[in-house]
Amino acid sequence: MSTVILYATKHGTVAKCAGILSAKASENIQCVNIKDSPEFDLSPYNKVILGASVYVEKIQKEMSVFCKINREGLLEKEIGLFICSGDTGKAGNRYLKLFGEEIYDHCTSKKLFGSEIYWTKMNPIEKFAMRVIKKSKGDSSDLEMTAIDDFVTEMKLR
């Protein structure tokens, strides 16, 4: 059984999470930034994991477009979804539906993996918003390793 992780990231946290998933898996998993491969061929894979981050209540446009174009093909696969977001609970879980309602309903596992904030990677507008929202100016990592481990188990990656 072959698995691929397709992700879209702005500041690198989703790529980091894809790498963590790949490292925890018992099989060799290919990780692909969908921004670099928008016409990625899903046909050789049985499992597809989709990951994205949330900004202003949206996932990256490249991931949204990929999911819309490949909806039928994705619905033929075992799917896992993960989101990197500072929002947790019900607020964060609704972001998982941004991949598409049918994809969300079809997936085997769907998890929030938490967030990371790196001030050096942000533009001035993002820094201002984070100061208002998070009331902090320091880097932080709030990745949910338990959620990542649960995802690995639910997707039978090891």
N, C-alpha and C positions, 0 to 999 in steps of 0.2 A: 504494500500500500504506500503510495507516495503522497507527500504533503508539501504544500507551498504556503508561505506567509506573504501576503500582499499587504503593503502598508503605505500610508501617506503621513508625512511628518513635517512639522514646521521648524521646530528647534531641536529635534533629535530624540525626544523621549520615546516616541512610538518605535523608532528604529532600535533603541536600546531594549525595549520590551520584546520586540521580535527576536533580537539576539538572545535574550534570556530564555524565551520559549524554545528556540532552536537548541540552545545548550542543554536544556533539561530533557529534551526528547531523546529517545533511544534510537531513532532513525536519523539519517541525514536530511535536514529540511532546508529547502532553498528559501531565502528571504529576498524579496524584491520590492524596491521602492516603485510604486505604481507611477510616480511622476516621471521616472526614467523609462518605464516600459508600459505606456498607456494601452498598447494593443497586445498585452500578455496573453499567451495561449494557455487556457485552462485544461485543455483536453487530456494531457498526460497525468493529471492529478486526480486522486480520489477524495482528498481532503483539502479544503481551501480555508485558510484563516485570514480574515480581513481585520486590519487595525487602522485606527485613525485617531487624531486628536480633535478636540472641540475648541473652536474660537467663535465667539459671538453666536453661540447656539447652532453652529454648522460644522460639518466635517469638511476636509479639503475637497475642493471642487473636482480634482482628478479622481478621487475615490468615488464620489457621488456619480460622476459620469461613467466610470468603469462599471459600477454596480448596475446602472440603468441599461447600459449597452449589453452587459453580460448576464442579465437577470436569469434568462432561461437556462444558460449553461451552469450558473451558480446553483440553481435549484435542483440540478441533477447530481450535485456533490454533497458530501458531508461538510457543513460549514460551521466555523467558529467565528465569533465577533468579539473584538475588544476595543475599548475606548480609553484614552488617556485624558482625564479631565479632573479638575479640582472639585467639581461638583460630585457629591456622593448621594447615596440613597435614591429616592424616587426621582429627584432632579437629574442625577447622573444617568440613571437607567433609561430615561426617555431618550437620551442621546443615541442609544444603541439602535433605535428605530430609524436613525438618519441614513443607515445603509439601504433602507427600503423595507416597507412593511412585510412583504412576502419573504424576503431574505431573513428578516428578524424572526418571523414565525417558523421558518424552516430550520433554523440553526440548532446545533447540538449543544453548544455552550455560548454564553454571552456574559462578559464580565467587564467591570470597571477596574482598571489597573492603577488608578490614582494619577498623580501628576508630579512634575518637577518644574521648578522655576529657576532659570539661569538669566540673571539680569544682563550679563554681557551679550547675550544672544538677542535681546529685545530691542526694538526700535523705541523712540521716545514716547509714542502714543501707547504702546503696550506697557511700558514702564509706568506711565501715569495711571493707566487702568488698573494695573496690579497693585499699585500703592493704595488706590481707593478700595479695591475689592479685598485684597489680602492684608492691607494695613502693615506691609512689611517691605523692606528694601533689600533683604538678604536672600541668597540662593537657598533653595530648599528642595528636598526630595521626599515625597510622600507616596512612593510606590507601594502598592498593596501586594506583598509577596505571597500572602495566603491566597489572594484571588488568582494570582498567576499559577500557583501550585494547583489550585482547584481546577483551573482551566486545563492544565496539562492532563490531569486525571480524567476530567470529563471528555476531553478530546482523544483520550487513549494514546497519548504521544510517547508514553514510556511503558 
